[in-house]
Amino acid sequence: MFERFTEKAIKVVTCSQEEAIQAKHSSLQPEHILIGILKEGTGIAARFLRASGLTPEVLREKTNLSISIPQKGALDVLLFSPAVKIVLKEAWTESTLFGANFVSPDHLFLSLLNHNDNIATLLKNLQIDVERVTSSVIRVIEKKKNTVAHPEASTKAYSFVPRYFAAIPAIFEEQDSAQIMKTAKEKLVNTNFEIIGTEQILMSILENKDPDMAHILEEVGISYDGFVNKLNDLNSRNEEYDQNECLFTPRAFFAINSAYEIAKELGSTSIKAEHILLGILQEKRGIAYKILNDMGINTEHLYKKIFTPIEKQKPVILTVIRLAKEETRRLQHSVVGTEQILLGIIGEGTCIGAKVLKDLGITLKDARLEVEKILGYSNNYTEKDVNFTPRAKKLIEVAWSLAKQFKQPRIESEHLLLAMLQEKKCMAMRVLENLGVDELEITQGILKAIKEKKYAALKNPDESA
């Protein structure tokens, strides 16, 4: 259900669950979702409701009076009421009506009003003009739908697989991560729990003793026995559980998806132990992370200790992405598109992709001018790290799949170029076509360069090593 929810929509559900637990209610109700929308606070509906004088505190007081469901004993998993299940399911329908591919907090709000009469009554009792707020939310959503800052910002024109959906099968299929997941499932059997958590994953990494990871973990003072001893001191799994309809606990779910993203961004076609541990550390939540802190581990230092050796291997994609982000900032834009990734490949200069484009007469200067003609300069730049357009994310996803098909350990520039050929409507291909280069020339150039690289490796095996 949650694979099509944005992170902000998932945060709404998380906040609503925390609210229900604090109120000692035994199940999640639509009123809790409404409080979650207000607490998350970034949605259009939340802003209009606050402008109307509604706050989480006011709503909490009214909700506690209207919901009388006493909690019976300690619950590790908060149940979703039938009414909430309908709201969450129909939120996807609401999003599709506006041409969106993901559920946002505002789609949850509209679903609440359209599929639960109690919410409209509750808001009216609090002197909220429901019709005005609803029409305002719809008007802003429609306006946003028709305003696209970057040509690739809309995902409507093509199929885009959400990262949350793709990571789960991948983590069980990858040779390196499959064994970790297998051991984690075995660890789960020895508990009273039904879902894999971050603690089982980290125990599995410690037990499997990956040579590189074992050395790093031992250096910072993390041992299997030490971790298990700390784990045995815990009598609650509340650090893991915010949701209940998931293969993993939500904390493990996010950690695994972070691992999946990290592996791709570092160019690896395998999800390894280091990526999974980096995912746990990056999420900064869950039992495993809590125990590491309780053990006195400097998690930021551990993250750098794992990340630095990978970075020193200088994966091509890291350089390409860094240069792509610099090109984005140069034009004062806030998102990296496929055309910026193309500029990153050309700017890297030494990779196969750069050499192929150079042989076809493509220079960084000419490509930059073409990008400037299409995009122009903007004033959307912020000091925060720039994000990728959905199509740029899809491009990296396709490149990752191509590298795996070619049985390569890393995503290389040639895989990114081939991915551009598959994403024919991407901005990168538009730039290349405007520069007079076609698909066949690029494909032939890549195949020729790969053959030359293989020949050079056979001729000078020591240098290639």
Buried (B, 14 or more C-beta within 10 A) or exposed (E): BBBBBBEBBBBBBBBBBBBBBEBEBBBBBBBBBBBBBBBBBEBBBBBBBEEBEBEBEEBBEBBBEEBEEEBEEEBEBBBBBEBBBBBBEBBBBBBEEBEBBBBBBBBBBBBBBBBBEBBBEBBEEBEBEBEEBBEBBBEBBEEBEEEEEBBBEBBEEBEBEBBBEBBBEBBBEBEBBBBBBEBBEEBBEEBEBEBBBBBBBBBBBBBBEBEEBBEBBEEBEBEBEEBBEBBEEBEEBEBBBBBBEBEBBBBBBBBBBBBBBBBBBBBBBBBBBBBBBBBBBBBBBBBBBBBBEEBEBEBEEBBEBBBEEBEEEEBBBBBBBEBBBBBBBBBEBBBBBBBBBBBBBBBBEEBBBBBBBBEBEBEBEBBBBBBEEBBEEBEBBEEEEBEBBBBBBBBBBBBBBBBBEEEBEBBBBBBBBBBBBBBEEBBBBBBBEBBEBEBEBBBEBBEBBBEEBEEEEEEEEEEEE
